């Protein structure tokens, strides 16, 4: 019998000072059996970093949600769709292969990739030239120390606060906070 996804619930309060976006999000995360808590929390951080696009691109009339990601290669880890169903922002985390990223660039207005893990630099050296032709792709590196520190925030039921100021995401609960300053690679 195949292992099932583990369901996590998050109440996420976002204060994105850089973009003037303030909202509460009730989220459900399905952690794939092969997904680590670190990767799941990087998905959550990526959503917090891009949530302002809901107002900027869709004037609040859209859906910001987790896709099937690891379970379905034709869906992103996180996406923003407008009221017509058009994919405005496609967000991936990790170190994906070139073809799915290029394919995503054809399906969405904007694709944002958040790399993490100690091997991200090795991956980027092999992918930079291959991905440079994608005009609607942005690539960021989440440093290793903050991405691994996110694990301490992972709980089946989470109450989290996210503040984005001067490009730094501070994500935390009542006991721990993690500061993440994504490094822009492309």
N, C-alpha and C positions, 0 to 999 in steps of 0.2 A: 504494500500500500504506500502510495506516495505521501510524503510529508506535506502538510498544508501550511499556508502562510500564517504567520502570527499577526494578530490585529493589535495595533496601538492607536490610542486616541490622544489627540493633542489639542489643547486650547492655547492658541498662539496669539498674543497681543503684539502687534507690530507698530512701532513708532519709527518711521523712516524720515528722519529729520532732513536728510539730503534732498528728498523728493517731495516733502510735504504730504506723505501718505501715512494715515493713522487708521488702523482697523483691527478688529478681532476676527480670527478665523477658527472655526471648529473643524478639525481635520481628522481623517482616518487614514492611517498608514498601514498597508499590508506588507509586512516584512517577509520576502521570499525566503524559503528554507535555506537557500545558499547565500543569502545576504547577511552581512555583518551589521551589528548595531552602529558601527562607525559609518558605513555607507548609507544606512537609513537616515541617520542624523545629518549627514551631509546633504541628502535630498531635502530634508526639512530646512536646513540653512539656506540652500539654493532657492527654495520657495520664498523664504523671508527676504532674501536679497533682491528677488525679482518681483515681489508682490506689488510694488508701486506701479508696475506696468498695467495692472488692472484698471487703475484710474487714468494713467497716461494714454494708453492705447484704446481702451474700451469705455472710458468714462464711467467705470463701475458696472457696466452692463455686459458682464462676461463671466466666465468660470475659470477660476484658478484651482487646479486640482492635481493630485498625483495620478499619473498614468500607470499602466500595467508594467512598464519598464522591463525588468528582468524576465517577467512571465510572457511578454509579447514584444518581440523586437520591432514591431510596427508602431509601438506607442512609446512616448518619452517617459522619463522618470517623473517629470512635472510638466504641465502645459497650461497655457492660457488660451482660451478660446473665446471669441466674441459671441454675441447673441445669434449670429448666423451659423455658427459652428466652424468658422474659419479659425485655423490655428495661428494665433498671432505670435506666441513665444513657445518654443520647444526647448526644454531644459534637460540635459543629460548630465550625469555624474560618473566619474571614473575615468577609465582609459579605453574608450571604445575603438573598434576597428574603423578604418577610413570609410568604407562603403556605407554603413548605416548613418554616419554623420552627414555625408554628402547627400544621401537620400532624404534625410530629415531637412536639409537646407532647401530641397525642392518642395517639401510639404508645408513649410512654415515661413512666416514673414521673417522671423529672427530665430536663430538657434544659439543657445548659450550652453557652453560646456564647462563644468567645474571639475577639474582634475584634483585628485588627492592621492595619498599613499606615498610611501617613500620612493616608489619606482616611477613616479610621474615624470620626472625629468628625463629618464631614459626613454619613456614612451614618447614624450614631446619631441626629442631629437629625431626619432624615427618618423614622426607624423607631421611636423611643422611644414615641410615643403608640400606634402600631399594635401594638407588642408588649407593652405594659403590661398588657393584659387576660389574658395567659398566666400562670396562677398557679404553674406548675411550671417556669418559665424563669428562669435566671440568666444575666446578660450581663456579661462582663469585657472590659477593654481591656488588651492587651499593648502597652506603650509601644514606639514605633518603634525607638529605639536598640537595645534588647535583641533585638527580633525580627529586625532585620537582622544583628545580631552572631551569631545562631544559625547563620547560613550557614557560618561558619568551622568548625562542628562536623560538618557534613554530609560523610560519606564513605560509600562503598559498604559498608564493614564498620566498624561503630562500637562502641567500648567506652566507655560513658558512665556517669557517676555523677550522680544527682539527689538533692539534699537540699532538703527543704521545712522551713523554720523561720521562725516569726513571719510567715507569709504570703508569704515570698519563696522562689522556686525558684532554686536554684543548679544549673545544668546544665553539665557539663564533661567533658573528656577529659584525657589526660595533658598536653596543651599549652595548652588554652584553657578558660576558664570564663565563663559568662554568668549574671548575676543578673537575674531577672525578678520584678517585683512587680506582679501583675495589679491593675488598678484596677476595682473593682466598680461597674458602671453600673446594674445592676438585680438 
